[in-house]
Amino acid sequence: MRTPSELLQLFNTHLAQLPLDRKPAGLYEPVRYELSLGGKRIRPVLMLLAYQLYREDVEAIMPTALGIEMYHNYTLLHDDVMDRADMRRGKPTVHKVWNDNTAILSGDAMLVLAYQLMSRTAPEHLTQVLARFTETALEIGEGQQYDMEFESRADVTEQEYIEMIRLKTSVLLAAALEIGAMQADAPAADCRALYDFGQYLGLAFQLQDDLLDVYGDPATFGKQIGGDILCNKKTFMLIHALLAADAAQRATLDRWLFASEFDAAEKIAAVTEIYNQLDIRQLAEAKIDEYFSLALAQLDALSIEPARKQTLASLAHSLMGRKS
């Protein structure tokens, strides 16, 4: 069995060989640029790992692995336009290098390219794979819409937030795993277990990202600490702080949430202090542990020998910054 790093290297070789030299160059150059920004390529690696649990010829499903990564980068490109984000992985975003119209149109091309790659699935699996991929694409759009709607609401519940991040983040991880297993003719129960493994892992990962946004090390987090606080993002942590706050704490939170002008460092410090007073960090850590345990339980349910599951389990621990 290939290791995740070996699969990543193999995938990147195929990604570099994609024929993206079509005309007009103004449409495809931003596509090449977006893909060149790098990243861990977690979704295609998970797909290849799921396939490899049952079959070794991973190159047979490389088109779908390329398709899932093309689709993921399409969502990032459009997200950056909607969020007015200036940087992605340390480099200017497409709409900053070019403009909004170019970013939108090149993103549309990436979506079509993703479907083109997915259509190269072996005929016996094509209908099943496209059904899962299409449903996932719709769900991600639904999650993005919820996220935008939450920006203007102060009454978002934990259940609503979990459903939003499931749609926005988890379902693509889940689909990558299930599509890999489908193409390996894995048992239906295993396909479902791998899908649920991806869902729970995605939830744990996103909740951890929320936690690190407040308590992470700026040297390793890769983003500005406190960014969610500055944007009034309705995270698991803010939702529970609003629920648990006493009158004085709620007044402080409301003052910062509705302030149009403020000192960034002061706002981050004030909101973080309320989180500390309410033990919100411990609450978030417990929820992360809950979802991560549920994810590992799905791996345990697979109908293959434990040794073959270890690579996927180790990768899950690595993604969460844990020792396996």
Long-range contacts (C-beta under 8 A, 24 or more apart in sequence): 1-52, 1-56, 1-308, 1-311, 2-48, 2-52, 2-58, 3-311, 4-45, 4-49, 4-311, 4-315, 7-45, 7-48, 7-49, 7-52, 7-58, 8-40, 8-41, 8-45, 10-48, 10-58, 10-59, 10-62, 11-41, 11-44, 11-45, 11-48, 11-62, 11-65, 11-66, 11-69, 12-41, 14-59, 14-62, 14-65, 14-66, 15-41, 15-66, 15-69, 18-66, 26-102, 27-102, 27-105, 27-106, 27-109, 28-106, 28-109, 30-77, 30-94, 30-97, 30-98, 30-102, 30-103, 30-106, 31-106, 31-109, 31-110, 31-113, 33-94, 33-97, 34-73, 34-76, 34-77, 34-94, 34-106, 34-110, 35-69, 35-70, 35-73, 37-88, 37-89, 37-91, 38-89, 39-89, 41-69, 42-173, 42-319, 43-68, 43-69, 43-72, 43-172, 43-173, 43-176, 44-68, 44-69, 44-176, 45-315, 46-173, 46-176, 46-177, 46-180, 46-198, 46-312, 46-315, 47-176, 47-177, 47-179, 47-180, 48-180, 49-177, 49-180, 49-311, 49-312, 49-315, 50-176, 50-177, 50-178, 50-179, 50-180, 50-181, 50-184, 50-186, 50-194, 50-312, 51-180, 51-181, 51-183, 51-184, 52-180, 52-184, 52-311, 53-181, 53-184, 53-186, 53-190, 53-302, 53-304, 53-308, 53-309, 53-312, 54-181, 54-184, 54-185, 54-186, 54-304, 55-184, 55-185, 60-122, 60-183, 61-121, 61-180, 61-183, 61-184, 63-117, 63-118, 63-120, 63-121, 64-117, 64-118, 64-120, 64-121, 64-129, 64-179, 64-180, 64-183, 65-180, 66-117, 67-114, 67-115, 67-116, 67-117, 67-118, 67-120, 67-133, 68-114, 68-133, 68-172, 68-175, 68-176, 68-179, 70-110, 70-113, 70-114, 70-117, 71-110, 71-111, 71-114, 71-133, 71-137, 71-172, 72-172, 73-110, 74-107, 74-110, 74-111, 74-114, 75-140, 75-144, 77-103, 77-106, 77-107, 77-110, 78-103, 78-104, 78-107, 79-144, 81-107, 82-144, 82-148, 121-183, 122-183, 125-182, 125-183, 128-182, 129-179, 129-182, 129-183, 132-175, 132-178, 132-179, 132-182, 133-175, 133-179, 136-171, 136-172, 136-174, 136-175, 139-167, 139-171, 140-167, 140-168, 140-171, 140-172, 142-167, 143-167, 143-168, 143-169, 143-171, 144-168, 150-234, 151-232, 151-233, 151-234, 153-234, 154-242, 154-257, 156-234, 156-239, 157-239, 158-236, 158-239, 158-240, 161-234, 161-235, 161-236, 161-239, 162-203, 162-236, 165-202, 165-203, 165-206, 165-207, 166-199, 166-202, 166-203, 168-206, 169-202, 169-203, 169-205, 169-206, 170-198, 170-199, 170-200, 170-201, 170-202, 170-203, 170-206, 171-198, 171-199, 171-202, 172-202, 173-198, 173-199, 173-201, 173-202, 173-205, 174-198, 174-199, 174-202, 187-303, 189-301, 189-303, 190-302, 190-303, 190-304, 193-298, 193-299, 193-301, 193-302, 194-298, 194-302, 196-294, 196-295, 196-298, 197-295, 197-296, 197-298, 197-299, 197-312, 197-316, 198-295, 200-291, 200-292, 200-294, 200-295, 200-298, 201-291, 201-292, 201-295, 201-316, 201-319, 201-320, 203-291, 204-288, 204-291, 204-292, 204-295, 204-320, 205-319, 205-320, 207-236, 207-284, 207-287, 207-288, 207-291, 208-288, 208-320, 208-321, 210-235, 210-236, 210-237, 210-284, 211-237, 211-281, 211-284, 211-285, 211-288, 214-272, 214-275, 214-281, 215-281, 225-268, 226-264, 226-267, 226-268, 226-271, 226-272, 229-267, 229-268, 229-271, 229-272, 230-264, 230-267, 230-268, 232-257, 236-284, 236-287, 237-275, 237-280, 237-281, 237-283, 237-284, 238-271, 240-278, 240-280, 240-283, 240-284, 241-271, 241-274, 241-275, 241-278, 241-280, 244-278, 244-280, 245-274, 245-278, 249-274, 249-277, 249-278, 288-320, 292-316, 292-320, 292-322
